[in-house]
């Protein structure tokens, strides 16, 4: 293509010179024509996007000393972004595990990140497994790397964060849109979005409703949801704005654990080892310590995954946001943000896994006061109060995946509890057993008699004070400094103590600190370099952000001792009157990872990120690249088993060299600096398109990830992978557009980890979708 463009340019110049020469011959006067192409922006670049919330309001990309990718609604539509995993199509360092097929959190720089909406931290999953996210209410995604800034406060996850910008209502114009989609495997959705002024120039409303009814490529899987979003915008006077929005969301979805027994033969050739595991007591029911005698090796269908038709999994939530701003004077502004969310969730699986959130309520209010001392100095003060109460029950201590033969009958996957196992649990409802929320020694042998998980009835209050100082020292130099202190008051009790026992309970008070500093320097009007550093003390929580008791019936101080640091330098190129935007960064980020045994492991990640955008008629394209070197920082690591060979004996060495250890068998690895499993070192995405005429557009999306180890010992590796998608859209009428997408057009057999942190790396792997297509019809009126 490069040489074709050069040839075309030479041809154009030659033809112009000939035409000018002919004009000179005719008139005796040399005619010089100056021509240029008017830049027509399609909205497929973040270049001119304003960012509000994390570091202040209405900031440009070159004002913020962090690596970030704002994804506008136009970009979301063009790049087919429908869940948090899809941000990999455009955002560097965002490769993620599948979150058991229902991602509820982003993954950034190889670790889980936080999820905010309008600047307030949402309830989300327990380590990424939770309630799927609806984009029905979302107008823009701001993807920002590194721990949340001081204005957002101490949280739990620090790889980065996504701030969802909610849809707004117009007080000036009416608009409405309907969208219908239909895809392979009976996947259908419909959305209606209406906005109109109530009193023109003073108030307006917007309502968006969405229904999704999806079948699935995977066996015994489905997804059905309803979302209703409403927003009211009010301009009380010329100095104030007030936006209030509400969303109700309910969903029924499948907990999809992928395919168990991930050997290299499965990854490379789709070969699965058959044979049901046998427990030490000769039971064929999947259980800890079971050993499989291989009976053969067969080609397994990629749709045959660890699901069950009798599993139940549903959730319901509603959210309320209020944002009020007022200009108190020419130099002082007030912003008040309020958030409330209520969540319930019920999952009862046939493999004995239970997670029931009977009620989770979160409320937060943040008051920000910003003052411009002059045109160069601005101070922001923030006072923040967050309340979180969770009552929930869980049970995951008897799960066992490796002993299950997926090619056998469905009963192979089911784990009815034995009387001995039931005795270590508490019956929540008829036939549903969960862990108690504390440990008890009933027989007085100084050993706890129960199996613990995340069951809790906890309440936490977080009170924070923050200050941020922005200084514009000259036309070229800008600095930012911020500090925050958070006071935590936490109480937890056992909501379902065994009969005859006094419910365990504990409380704790902790103080956490965070700080940030950055410098921006403009080399010229188009080019900005920056350096940033931050320190963050974060919490470690269980389901829905609750706090559970440990085996000693205490809230562990380690839950408030996860320290995170970031050092980053970068460059941003934003030329005026140009279609280009380019940025790049180098970073060194250290975080603490909370382990299942209650300890913390340090992980150090170094890397490089690059983004390039070009957006001008008739072409547009973007490129994102990342290199990640993520390693344990002389810290321990844990897996459900040390390697997949532990699940097998050695009766068929021609298939696998089994170790007869048995699986699952909780494995702890000594402190090391080994590479973190489940994360590719390099990823590259390229998207582009061309407008063939005013009505017809064609585009593509390509993604490459380099090979990486699936498990800690690197006994199984995911090979280099790529996927290619094609799309085209056509405006069949002035307000009606149809679009056709083909995803994974080359039908690659790609794989991903199932869960973040590598814990299931030796147990499970997720087969990505084969070639599939989707048709979308949009009509505006």
MITIVEX-688194 format. One line per 2 residues: number of its first residue (from 1); their letters; for each residue x, y, z of C-alpha. Coordinates in steps of 0.25 Angstrom, whole numbers, padded with zeros to 4 digits. Layout:
N
NUM	a	X:Y:Z ~ ...
! end
This chain:
781
1	xx	0000:0000:0000 ~ 0012:0009:0003
3	xx	0017:0008:-0011 ~ 0003:0010:-0017
5	xx	0001:0023:-0009 ~ 0015:0028:-0014
7	xx	0012:0025:-0028 ~ -0002:0031:-0027
9	xx	0005:0044:-0022 ~ 0015:0044:-0033
11	xx	0004:0042:-0043 ~ -0004:0054:-0037
13	xx	0008:0063:-0037 ~ 0011:0060:-0051
15	xx	-0003:0062:-0056 ~ -0003:0075:-0049
17	xx	0010:0080:-0055 ~ 0005:0076:-0069
19	xx	-0008:0083:-0066 ~ -0001:0096:-0062
21	xx	0008:0095:-0074 ~ -0004:0094:-0083
23	xx	-0010:0106:-0076 ~ 0003:0114:-0078
25	xx	0003:0111:-0093 ~ -0011:0116:-0094
27	xx	-0011:0129:-0086 ~ 0004:0132:-0084
29	xx	0001:0132:-0069 ~ 0006:0122:-0059
31	xx	-0006:0117:-0051 ~ -0003:0112:-0037
33	xx	-0014:0104:-0030 ~ -0013:0102:-0015
35	xx	-0022:0091:-0011 ~ -0024:0083:0002
37	xx	-0034:0073:0008 ~ -0044:0077:0018
39	xx	-0042:0068:0030 ~ -0055:0061:0033
41	xx	-0056:0054:0047 ~ -0064:0042:0048
43	xx	-0063:0042:0063 ~ -0054:0029:0063
45	xx	-0042:0036:0070 ~ -0041:0041:0085
47	xx	-0033:0053:0081 ~ -0043:0064:0084
49	xx	-0050:0057:0095 ~ -0052:0064:0109
51	xx	-0050:0056:0122 ~ -0057:0059:0134
53	xx	-0057:0053:0148 ~ -0043:0046:0151
55	xx	-0034:0058:0151 ~ -0044:0070:0150
57	xx	-0054:0074:0139 ~ -0053:0077:0125
59	xx	-0039:0073:0123 ~ -0032:0070:0110
61	xx	-0023:0058:0108 ~ -0010:0066:0109
63	xx	-0015:0071:0122 ~ -0015:0058:0129
65	xx	-0001:0051:0132 ~ -0006:0037:0131
67	xx	-0008:0026:0119 ~ -0022:0026:0116
69	xx	-0033:0023:0105 ~ -0046:0030:0104
71	xx	-0056:0022:0096 ~ -0067:0030:0091
73	xx	-0081:0025:0087 ~ -0077:0026:0073
75	xx	-0065:0017:0075 ~ -0073:0007:0083
77	xx	-0082:0005:0072 ~ -0071:0005:0061
79	xx	-0062:-0005:0069 ~ -0074:-0014:0073
81	xx	-0071:-0012:0088 ~ -0082:-0018:0096
83	xx	-0075:-0023:0109 ~ -0062:-0020:0117
85	xx	-0054:-0030:0110 ~ -0056:-0023:0096
87	xx	-0048:-0011:0101 ~ -0036:-0020:0096
89	xx	-0039:-0016:0082 ~ -0034:-0002:0085
91	xx	-0028:0000:0099 ~ -0013:-0005:0101
93	xx	-0010:-0014:0113 ~ -0025:-0019:0114
95	xx	-0024:-0034:0111 ~ -0033:-0041:0121
97	xx	-0038:-0055:0126 ~ -0052:-0058:0123
99	xx	-0058:-0056:0137 ~ -0065:-0070:0136
101	xx	-0072:-0064:0123 ~ -0078:-0052:0130
103	xx	-0067:-0041:0132 ~ -0071:-0031:0143
105	xx	-0058:-0023:0144 ~ -0047:-0019:0134
107	xx	-0033:-0024:0134 ~ -0022:-0014:0132
109	xx	-0007:-0016:0132 ~ -0009:-0031:0135
111	xx	-0018:-0028:0148 ~ -0032:-0026:0151
113	xx	-0036:-0011:0151 ~ -0048:-0003:0157
115	xx	-0061:0001:0151 ~ -0067:0014:0153
117	xx	-0079:0021:0148 ~ -0079:0036:0148
119	xx	-0068:0036:0157 ~ -0074:0027:0168
121	xx	-0068:0013:0170 ~ -0079:0003:0166
123	xx	-0081:-0011:0173 ~ -0075:-0021:0165
125	xx	-0071:-0036:0165 ~ -0063:-0044:0175
127	xx	-0049:-0043:0168 ~ -0056:-0041:0154
129	xx	-0067:-0051:0156 ~ -0080:-0044:0158
131	xx	-0091:-0038:0151 ~ -0089:-0035:0136
133	xx	-0089:-0020:0132 ~ -0100:-0014:0123
135	xx	-0096:-0003:0114 ~ -0110:0002:0112
137	xx	-0107:0014:0121 ~ -0093:0017:0116
139	xx	-0089:0029:0106 ~ -0074:0028:0108
141	xx	-0063:0019:0114 ~ -0051:0026:0120
143	xx	-0040:0015:0122 ~ -0029:0020:0130
145	xx	-0017:0012:0135 ~ -0011:0012:0149
147	xx	-0018:0013:0163 ~ -0030:0022:0164
149	xx	-0026:0037:0167 ~ -0028:0044:0180
151	xx	-0041:0050:0177 ~ -0047:0036:0175
153	xx	-0041:0030:0187 ~ -0036:0017:0193
155	xx	-0042:0005:0186 ~ -0039:-0010:0184
157	xx	-0033:-0012:0170 ~ -0021:-0004:0165
159	xx	-0017:-0008:0151 ~ -0025:0003:0145
161	xx	-0040:0007:0144 ~ -0051:0010:0135
163	xx	-0060:0021:0138 ~ -0074:0020:0131
165	xx	-0080:0033:0126 ~ -0095:0032:0127
167	xx	-0104:0037:0116 ~ -0109:0051:0118
169	xx	-0122:0058:0114 ~ -0123:0069:0104
171	xx	-0130:0082:0108 ~ -0130:0087:0094
173	xx	-0134:0076:0084 ~ -0142:0064:0083
175	xx	-0136:0051:0078 ~ -0140:0036:0077
177	xx	-0133:0024:0072 ~ -0137:0009:0072
179	xx	-0127:-0002:0070 ~ -0129:-0017:0067
181	xx	-0118:-0028:0066 ~ -0119:-0042:0062
183	xx	-0107:-0052:0062 ~ -0102:-0066:0061
185	xx	-0107:-0076:0072 ~ -0121:-0069:0073
187	xx	-0115:-0056:0079 ~ -0125:-0044:0079
189	xx	-0125:-0030:0085 ~ -0134:-0018:0084
191	xx	-0132:-0004:0089 ~ -0140:0009:0090
193	xx	-0134:0022:0093 ~ -0142:0035:0094
195	xx	-0138:0049:0099 ~ -0146:0062:0099
197	xx	-0147:0075:0106 ~ -0157:0077:0116
199	xx	-0156:0092:0117 ~ -0147:0096:0106
201	xx	-0134:0102:0111 ~ -0137:0098:0125
203	xx	-0140:0083:0127 ~ -0140:0070:0119
205	xx	-0141:0055:0120 ~ -0136:0043:0114
207	xx	-0140:0028:0114 ~ -0133:0016:0109
209	xx	-0138:0002:0110 ~ -0131:-0010:0105
211	xx	-0135:-0025:0105 ~ -0125:-0036:0101
213	xx	-0128:-0051:0099 ~ -0116:-0059:0095
215	xx	-0115:-0073:0092 ~ -0100:-0078:0092
217	xx	-0090:-0086:0085 ~ -0087:-0093:0098
219	xx	-0095:-0104:0103 ~ -0105:-0101:0114
221	xx	-0102:-0086:0113 ~ -0111:-0074:0111
223	xx	-0112:-0059:0115 ~ -0125:-0051:0117
225	xx	-0125:-0037:0122 ~ -0134:-0025:0123
227	xx	-0129:-0011:0126 ~ -0137:0002:0128
229	xx	-0129:0015:0129 ~ -0135:0029:0131
231	xx	-0129:0042:0133 ~ -0134:0056:0137
233	xx	-0126:0068:0134 ~ -0129:0082:0140
235	xx	-0123:0096:0139 ~ -0128:0103:0151
237	xx	-0121:0116:0147 ~ -0109:0120:0138
239	xx	-0099:0116:0149 ~ -0105:0102:0153
241	xx	-0107:0088:0146 ~ -0113:0076:0152
243	xx	-0114:0062:0146 ~ -0121:0051:0153
245	xx	-0121:0037:0146 ~ -0127:0023:0150
247	xx	-0124:0009:0145 ~ -0131:-0004:0147
249	xx	-0124:-0016:0142 ~ -0128:-0031:0144
251	xx	-0120:-0043:0137 ~ -0120:-0058:0136
253	xx	-0107:-0063:0131 ~ -0098:-0075:0131
255	xx	-0086:-0078:0140 ~ -0077:-0083:0129
257	xx	-0064:-0090:0134 ~ -0059:-0094:0120
259	xx	-0052:-0107:0118 ~ -0045:-0115:0129
261	xx	-0032:-0123:0128 ~ -0024:-0113:0120
263	xx	-0012:-0121:0114 ~ -0003:-0116:0102
265	xx	-0010:-0126:0093 ~ -0024:-0119:0096
267	xx	-0018:-0105:0093 ~ -0011:-0109:0080
269	xx	-0020:-0120:0075 ~ -0033:-0120:0083
271	xx	-0030:-0134:0089 ~ -0037:-0137:0102
273	xx	-0033:-0148:0112 ~ -0045:-0156:0116
275	xx	-0047:-0164:0129 ~ -0055:-0160:0142
277	xx	-0047:-0157:0154 ~ -0047:-0167:0166
279	xx	-0047:-0161:0181 ~ -0038:-0169:0191
281	xx	-0051:-0175:0197 ~ -0054:-0180:0183
283	xx	-0065:-0170:0180 ~ -0067:-0165:0166
285	xx	-0073:-0152:0170 ~ -0063:-0141:0167
287	xx	-0055:-0138:0180 ~ -0042:-0133:0186
289	xx	-0031:-0143:0184 ~ -0037:-0151:0172
291	xx	-0028:-0158:0162 ~ -0032:-0160:0148
293	xx	-0028:-0173:0140 ~ -0028:-0168:0126
295	xx	-0037:-0177:0117 ~ -0033:-0170:0104
297	xx	-0032:-0157:0097 ~ -0043:-0151:0088
299	xx	-0045:-0139:0080 ~ -0055:-0130:0088
301	xx	-0065:-0121:0083 ~ -0061:-0106:0087
303	xx	-0075:-0104:0091 ~ -0074:-0115:0102
305	xx	-0071:-0107:0114 ~ -0073:-0108:0129
307	xx	-0087:-0104:0130 ~ -0100:-0111:0135
309	xx	-0114:-0109:0130 ~ -0120:-0109:0145
311	xx	-0111:-0098:0150 ~ -0118:-0085:0154
313	xx	-0111:-0072:0153 ~ -0118:-0058:0153
315	xx	-0116:-0044:0159 ~ -0124:-0031:0160
317	xx	-0119:-0017:0163 ~ -0123:-0003:0163
319	xx	-0114:0010:0163 ~ -0117:0024:0166
321	xx	-0107:0035:0162 ~ -0108:0050:0165
323	xx	-0098:0061:0160 ~ -0101:0075:0164
325	xx	-0091:0086:0160 ~ -0092:0101:0164
327	xx	-0083:0113:0161 ~ -0082:0120:0174
329	xx	-0073:0131:0168 ~ -0064:0134:0157
331	xx	-0053:0126:0164 ~ -0061:0116:0172
333	xx	-0069:0104:0168 ~ -0076:0093:0176
335	xx	-0079:0079:0171 ~ -0087:0069:0179
337	xx	-0088:0054:0174 ~ -0097:0044:0181
339	xx	-0098:0029:0178 ~ -0107:0018:0183
341	xx	-0108:0004:0178 ~ -0115:-0009:0183
343	xx	-0111:-0022:0178 ~ -0117:-0037:0180
345	xx	-0111:-0049:0174 ~ -0114:-0064:0174
347	xx	-0105:-0075:0168 ~ -0107:-0089:0172
349	xx	-0099:-0099:0164 ~ -0100:-0114:0163
351	xx	-0085:-0115:0165 ~ -0087:-0110:0180
353	xx	-0083:-0096:0177 ~ -0093:-0086:0184
355	xx	-0092:-0070:0184 ~ -0105:-0063:0189
357	xx	-0104:-0048:0192 ~ -0117:-0046:0200
359	xx	-0115:-0031:0200 ~ -0104:-0022:0197
361	xx	-0106:-0007:0199 ~ -0095:0004:0195
363	xx	-0097:0019:0197 ~ -0087:0030:0195
365	xx	-0086:0045:0195 ~ -0075:0053:0190
367	xx	-0074:0068:0191 ~ -0063:0075:0183
369	xx	-0060:0090:0184 ~ -0050:0096:0174
371	xx	-0044:0109:0174 ~ -0036:0117:0164
373	xx	-0026:0126:0172 ~ -0023:0132:0158
375	xx	-0022:0127:0144 ~ -0010:0118:0147
377	xx	-0014:0112:0161 ~ -0025:0103:0164
379	xx	-0028:0095:0177 ~ -0039:0084:0179
381	xx	-0043:0080:0192 ~ -0052:0067:0194
383	xx	-0060:0061:0205 ~ -0065:0047:0203
385	xx	-0073:0037:0211 ~ -0076:0023:0206
387	xx	-0085:0013:0213 ~ -0085:-0002:0209
389	xx	-0094:-0013:0215 ~ -0094:-0027:0210
391	xx	-0101:-0039:0215 ~ -0097:-0052:0207
393	xx	-0094:-0066:0207 ~ -0085:-0075:0199
395	xx	-0079:-0089:0198 ~ -0068:-0093:0189
397	xx	-0060:-0102:0198 ~ -0064:-0115:0191
399	xx	-0063:-0111:0177 ~ -0054:-0121:0168
401	xx	-0053:-0118:0153 ~ -0041:-0127:0149
403	xx	-0048:-0141:0153 ~ -0059:-0138:0143
405	xx	-0060:-0145:0130 ~ -0067:-0135:0121
407	xx	-0070:-0145:0110 ~ -0078:-0154:0120
409	xx	-0092:-0152:0125 ~ -0096:-0139:0131
411	xx	-0097:-0146:0145 ~ -0081:-0147:0144
413	xx	-0081:-0132:0147 ~ -0090:-0132:0159
415	xx	-0085:-0132:0174 ~ -0096:-0136:0184
417	xx	-0090:-0133:0198 ~ -0087:-0145:0207
419	xx	-0093:-0145:0221 ~ -0078:-0142:0226
421	xx	-0077:-0130:0217 ~ -0091:-0125:0221
423	xx	-0087:-0125:0235 ~ -0076:-0115:0232
425	xx	-0086:-0106:0226 ~ -0099:-0099:0230
427	xx	-0113:-0102:0223 ~ -0118:-0088:0218
429	xx	-0130:-0094:0212 ~ -0135:-0108:0209
431	xx	-0124:-0115:0201 ~ -0115:-0102:0200
433	xx	-0103:-0103:0209 ~ -0093:-0091:0211
435	xx	-0081:-0088:0220 ~ -0083:-0081:0233
437	xx	-0077:-0067:0234 ~ -0068:-0071:0245
439	xx	-0060:-0083:0251 ~ -0065:-0091:0263
441	xx	-0059:-0103:0271 ~ -0071:-0111:0274
443	xx	-0064:-0124:0279 ~ -0054:-0116:0287
445	xx	-0041:-0122:0280 ~ -0036:-0108:0277
447	xx	-0038:-0110:0263 ~ -0049:-0103:0255
449	xx	-0060:-0112:0250 ~ -0065:-0104:0238
451	xx	-0062:-0100:0224 ~ -0060:-0085:0222
453	xx	-0062:-0077:0209 ~ -0068:-0063:0208
455	xx	-0081:-0063:0216 ~ -0082:-0050:0223
457	xx	-0092:-0039:0229 ~ -0083:-0027:0229
459	xx	-0084:-0012:0229 ~ -0073:-0002:0226
461	xx	-0072:0013:0226 ~ -0061:0020:0218
463	xx	-0058:0035:0221 ~ -0048:0042:0212
465	xx	-0042:0055:0211 ~ -0034:0059:0198
467	xx	-0027:0071:0193 ~ -0022:0073:0179
469	xx	-0013:0085:0174 ~ -0012:0088:0159
471	xx	-0002:0098:0155 ~ 0001:0104:0141
473	xx	0015:0110:0143 ~ 0016:0115:0129
475	xx	0010:0112:0115 ~ 0019:0100:0115
477	xx	0020:0094:0129 ~ 0008:0089:0138
479	xx	0009:0081:0151 ~ -0001:0073:0159
481	xx	0000:0069:0173 ~ -0011:0061:0182
483	xx	-0012:0055:0195 ~ -0023:0047:0202
485	xx	-0026:0040:0215 ~ -0037:0030:0217
487	xx	-0043:0025:0230 ~ -0049:0011:0230
489	xx	-0059:0007:0241 ~ -0062:-0008:0238
491	xx	-0071:-0018:0245 ~ -0074:-0033:0241
493	xx	-0082:-0043:0247 ~ -0086:-0058:0244
495	xx	-0101:-0057:0238 ~ -0103:-0072:0239
497	xx	-0096:-0077:0252 ~ -0097:-0093:0254
499	xx	-0108:-0096:0264 ~ -0104:-0094:0278
501	xx	-0093:-0085:0275 ~ -0091:-0070:0278
503	xx	-0089:-0063:0265 ~ -0075:-0059:0263
505	xx	-0072:-0044:0260 ~ -0061:-0034:0260
507	xx	-0058:-0019:0256 ~ -0046:-0012:0252
509	xx	-0042:0003:0249 ~ -0031:0006:0239
511	xx	-0025:0018:0233 ~ -0021:0018:0218
513	xx	-0013:0028:0210 ~ -0011:0031:0196
515	xx	-0003:0042:0188 ~ 0000:0046:0174
517	xx	0010:0055:0167 ~ 0011:0058:0152
519	xx	0018:0068:0142 ~ 0014:0072:0128
521	xx	0023:0079:0119 ~ 0020:0084:0105
523	xx	0031:0083:0096 ~ 0023:0091:0086
525	xx	0008:0093:0083 ~ 0006:0079:0078
527	xx	0015:0071:0087 ~ 0014:0068:0102
529	xx	0023:0060:0110 ~ 0019:0055:0125
531	xx	0024:0048:0137 ~ 0015:0043:0148
533	xx	0016:0035:0161 ~ 0006:0030:0171
535	xx	0005:0022:0184 ~ -0008:0016:0188
537	xx	-0012:0007:0200 ~ -0024:-0001:0197
539	xx	-0033:-0011:0203 ~ -0036:-0026:0200
541	xx	-0051:-0030:0200 ~ -0060:-0042:0198
543	xx	-0073:-0042:0190 ~ -0080:-0029:0187
545	xx	-0069:-0021:0194 ~ -0072:-0028:0208
547	xx	-0062:-0032:0219 ~ -0062:-0046:0224
549	xx	-0056:-0052:0236 ~ -0044:-0061:0236
551	xx	-0042:-0075:0242 ~ -0038:-0068:0255
553	xx	-0052:-0060:0255 ~ -0044:-0047:0253
555	xx	-0044:-0037:0241 ~ -0030:-0038:0236
557	xx	-0021:-0025:0236 ~ -0015:-0031:0224
559	xx	-0028:-0027:0217 ~ -0024:-0013:0218
561	xx	-0009:-0014:0215 ~ -0009:-0015:0200
563	xx	0001:-0005:0195 ~ 0002:-0001:0181
565	xx	0012:0008:0174 ~ 0013:0014:0160
567	xx	0024:0021:0152 ~ 0021:0025:0138
569	xx	0026:0034:0127 ~ 0020:0037:0114
571	xx	0018:0046:0102 ~ 0005:0051:0095
573	xx	0004:0057:0081 ~ -0008:0065:0078
575	xx	-0006:0074:0066 ~ -0016:0085:0062
577	xx	-0023:0084:0049 ~ -0018:0069:0047
579	xx	-0025:0056:0047 ~ -0014:0049:0056
581	xx	-0013:0046:0070 ~ -0002:0038:0076
583	xx	0003:0035:0090 ~ 0012:0025:0097
585	xx	0017:0022:0111 ~ 0027:0014:0119
587	xx	0023:0009:0133 ~ 0027:0002:0145
589	xx	0015:-0003:0154 ~ 0016:-0011:0167
591	xx	0003:-0016:0174 ~ -0001:-0026:0185
593	xx	-0009:-0038:0181 ~ -0018:-0044:0192
595	xx	-0017:-0059:0192 ~ -0027:-0069:0196
597	xx	-0020:-0073:0209 ~ -0021:-0058:0213
599	xx	-0006:-0054:0210 ~ -0002:-0043:0200
601	xx	0007:-0046:0188 ~ 0015:-0035:0182
603	xx	0015:-0034:0166 ~ 0023:-0024:0159
605	xx	0020:-0020:0144 ~ 0028:-0012:0135
607	xx	0023:-0009:0121 ~ 0022:0000:0108
609	xx	0009:0005:0102 ~ 0006:0012:0089
611	xx	-0007:0017:0083 ~ -0008:0023:0069
613	xx	-0021:0029:0063 ~ -0024:0035:0049
615	xx	-0038:0040:0046 ~ -0041:0048:0033
617	xx	-0050:0045:0021 ~ -0050:0035:0015
619	xx	-0041:0027:0024 ~ -0039:0024:0038
621	xx	-0030:0015:0046 ~ -0024:0012:0060
623	xx	-0013:0004:0065 ~ -0010:0000:0080
625	xx	0002:-0008:0084 ~ 0006:-0013:0098
627	xx	0018:-0020:0104 ~ 0016:-0025:0118
629	xx	0027:-0032:0127 ~ 0019:-0036:0139
631	xx	0026:-0044:0150 ~ 0025:-0048:0164
633	xx	0033:-0039:0173 ~ 0040:-0049:0182
635	xx	0026:-0054:0186 ~ 0018:-0067:0187
637	xx	0008:-0072:0177 ~ -0004:-0081:0178
639	xx	-0012:-0091:0169 ~ -0023:-0101:0171
641	xx	-0013:-0111:0167 ~ 0002:-0110:0163
643	xx	0000:-0116:0149 ~ -0010:-0123:0141
645	xx	-0002:-0136:0142 ~ -0005:-0137:0157
647	xx	-0020:-0141:0153 ~ -0015:-0153:0146
649	xx	-0008:-0166:0149 ~ 0003:-0172:0140
651	xx	-0005:-0183:0134 ~ -0005:-0177:0120
653	xx	0009:-0170:0119 ~ 0006:-0170:0104
655	xx	-0004:-0159:0107 ~ 0001:-0152:0119
657	xx	0012:-0154:0130 ~ 0003:-0154:0142
659	xx	0008:-0151:0156 ~ -0003:-0158:0164
661	xx	-0004:-0146:0174 ~ -0018:-0144:0172
663	xx	-0026:-0132:0169 ~ -0031:-0122:0173
665	xx	-0019:-0121:0183 ~ -0017:-0107:0187
667	xx	-0002:-0104:0183 ~ 0007:-0093:0188
669	xx	0019:-0088:0181 ~ 0031:-0083:0188
671	xx	0034:-0068:0186 ~ 0040:-0065:0173
673	xx	0042:-0055:0161 ~ 0035:-0064:0151
675	xx	0026:-0058:0140 ~ 0012:-0057:0144
677	xx	0003:-0067:0137 ~ -0009:-0064:0128
679	xx	-0003:-0051:0122 ~ 0002:-0049:0108
681	xx	0015:-0041:0108 ~ 0011:-0034:0095
683	xx	-0002:-0030:0089 ~ -0005:-0023:0076
685	xx	-0019:-0018:0071 ~ -0022:-0011:0058
687	xx	-0035:-0005:0053 ~ -0038:0002:0041
689	xx	-0049:0006:0031 ~ -0052:0014:0018
691	xx	-0065:0021:0014 ~ -0067:0016:-0001
693	xx	-0077:0027:-0002 ~ -0086:0036:0007
695	xx	-0095:0024:0010 ~ -0086:0012:0010
697	xx	-0075:0008:0019 ~ -0066:-0004:0021
699	xx	-0056:-0007:0032 ~ -0047:-0018:0039
701	xx	-0042:-0021:0053 ~ -0030:-0030:0056
703	xx	-0024:-0034:0069 ~ -0011:-0042:0072
705	xx	-0006:-0047:0085 ~ 0007:-0054:0087
707	xx	0009:-0067:0094 ~ 0008:-0068:0109
709	xx	0008:-0079:0120 ~ -0005:-0083:0125
711	xx	0000:-0089:0138 ~ 0011:-0085:0148
713	xx	0020:-0096:0144 ~ 0018:-0093:0129
715	xx	0015:-0107:0126 ~ 0004:-0103:0117
717	xx	0005:-0090:0108 ~ -0005:-0083:0100
719	xx	0001:-0081:0086 ~ 0002:-0068:0078
721	xx	-0012:-0064:0074 ~ -0019:-0055:0065
723	xx	-0033:-0052:0061 ~ -0039:-0044:0049
725	xx	-0053:-0037:0048 ~ -0059:-0030:0036
727	xx	-0071:-0021:0036 ~ -0079:-0012:0026
729	xx	-0090:-0003:0028 ~ -0100:0004:0018
731	xx	-0110:0015:0020 ~ -0122:0010:0013
733	xx	-0129:0023:0016 ~ -0126:0037:0022
735	xx	-0129:0032:0037 ~ -0127:0017:0035
737	xx	-0114:0009:0035 ~ -0112:-0006:0034
739	xx	-0098:-0012:0038 ~ -0093:-0026:0037
741	xx	-0081:-0032:0045 ~ -0073:-0045:0043
743	xx	-0065:-0048:0055 ~ -0053:-0057:0055
745	xx	-0054:-0058:0040 ~ -0043:-0068:0039
747	xx	-0049:-0077:0050 ~ -0037:-0078:0059
749	xx	-0037:-0087:0070 ~ -0033:-0078:0081
751	xx	-0032:-0079:0096 ~ -0033:-0071:0109
753	xx	-0031:-0072:0124 ~ -0044:-0074:0131
755	xx	-0040:-0066:0144 ~ -0031:-0054:0148
757	xx	-0019:-0057:0156 ~ -0015:-0070:0150
759	xx	-0022:-0079:0161 ~ -0029:-0088:0152
761	xx	-0017:-0088:0141 ~ -0015:-0103:0143
763	xx	-0030:-0106:0144 ~ -0038:-0099:0133
765	xx	-0037:-0092:0120 ~ -0047:-0084:0112
767	xx	-0049:-0087:0097 ~ -0053:-0074:0090
769	xx	-0064:-0073:0079 ~ -0062:-0078:0065
771	xx	-0067:-0070:0053 ~ -0080:-0063:0055
773	xx	-0088:-0052:0049 ~ -0097:-0041:0054
775	xx	-0107:-0032:0047 ~ -0111:-0018:0053
777	xx	-0122:-0009:0049 ~ -0122:0005:0054
779	xx	-0133:0016:0051 ~ -0133:0030:0057
781	x	-0145:0039:0057
! end
